[in-house]
């Protein structure tokens, strides 16, 4: 696997750990509310749902780290989890915020491209 693919996949995994922290622990705090454009009332009302989303983002990160740990043997695992991130990003961009396309979907597509080119 190329160094570029490894770096992009690692950055995507780290991003999903950050999203996990925002959604599970900071959702109703100033940093979380600012990141997602929420009022305190909305953040309080949706805190449990956000924590659930955060957990799923953690699973995406764990899968990508697992694939990286396995190196070349983790090719299919990396492909699977990058596709999961891509689909989540496309769905989020279509239903929640176009910003998600740039934060999640495009980096996942780049990671897949680099992975298949290496």
C-alpha positions in Angstrom: 0.0 0.0 0.0 1.3 3.4 -0.9 2.3 5.9 1.8 -0.3 8.4 0.5 -3.1 5.8 0.9 -1.9 5.0 4.4 -1.8 8.7 5.4 -5.3 9.4 3.9 -6.8 6.3 5.6 -5.2 7.2 8.9 -6.5 10.8 8.7 -10.0 9.5 8.0 -9.8 7.2 11.0 -8.5 10.0 13.2 -11.3 12.3 11.9 -13.9 9.6 12.9 -12.4 9.4 16.4 -12.8 13.2 16.6 -16.4 12.9 15.4 -17.0 10.2 18.1 -15.7 12.6 20.8 -17.9 15.5 19.5 -21.0 13.4 19.3 -20.6 11.3 22.4 -19.0 13.7 24.9 -19.2 17.3 23.6 -22.6 17.3 21.8 -24.2 19.7 24.3 -21.0 21.6 25.2 -20.0 24.8 23.4 -17.5 23.0 21.1 -20.0 20.4 20.0 -22.9 22.9 19.6 -20.6 25.1 17.5 -19.5 22.2 15.3 -23.0 21.1 14.5 -24.8 24.5 14.7 -27.1 23.5 17.5 -28.9 25.5 20.2 -28.6 24.3 23.7 -32.2 23.1 23.7 -31.7 21.1 20.5 -28.4 19.6 21.8 -30.0 18.6 25.1 -33.0 17.0 23.3 -30.8 15.0 20.9 -27.9 14.1 23.1 -28.8 10.3 23.2 -29.2 10.1 19.5 -25.9 11.9 18.9 -24.1 9.5 21.3 -25.4 6.6 19.2 -24.1 8.3 16.0 -20.8 8.8 17.7 -20.5 5.1 18.6 -21.0 4.2 14.9 -18.3 6.7 13.9 -16.1 5.0 16.4 -16.8 1.6 14.7 -15.7 3.2 11.4 -12.5 4.4 12.9 -11.8 1.1 14.5 -12.3 -0.7 11.2 -9.9 1.6 9.4 -7.3 1.3 12.1 -7.7 -2.5 12.0 -7.1 -2.5 8.3 -4.1 -0.3 8.6 -2.7 -2.5 11.4 -3.0 -5.6 9.1 -1.1 -3.8 6.3 -1.5 -5.4 2.9 -3.5 -8.3 4.4 -6.1 -5.7 5.5 -6.8 -4.5 2.0 -10.4 -5.8 1.9 -11.1 -4.5 5.4 -9.9 -1.0 4.4 -12.0 -1.1 1.2 -15.1 -2.2 3.2 -14.8 0.5 5.9 -13.9 3.2 3.3 -17.1 2.3 1.4 -19.0 2.6 4.6 -17.6 6.0 5.3 -18.3 7.0 1.6 -22.0 5.9 1.8 -22.5 7.6 5.2 -21.0 10.8 3.8 -23.2 10.7 0.7 -26.3 10.0 2.8 -25.3 12.8 5.3 -24.7 15.2 2.5 -28.1 14.4 0.9 -30.1 14.5 4.1 -28.3 16.7 6.7 -25.6 19.0 5.3 -23.7 19.4 2.1 -20.6 20.0 4.2 -20.5 16.3 5.0 -19.7 15.6 1.4 -16.4 17.4 1.8 -15.7 16.2 5.3 -16.5 12.5 4.9 -17.4 11.4 1.4 -14.7 13.0 -0.7 -11.8 11.9 1.6 -13.2 8.3 1.6 -13.4 8.3 -2.2 -9.8 9.6 -2.3 -8.7 6.9 0.1 -10.3 4.2 -2.1 -8.7 5.6 -5.2 -5.3 5.7 -3.6 -5.8 2.2 -2.2 -6.7 0.7 -5.6 -3.8 2.6 -7.3 -1.2 1.3 -4.9 
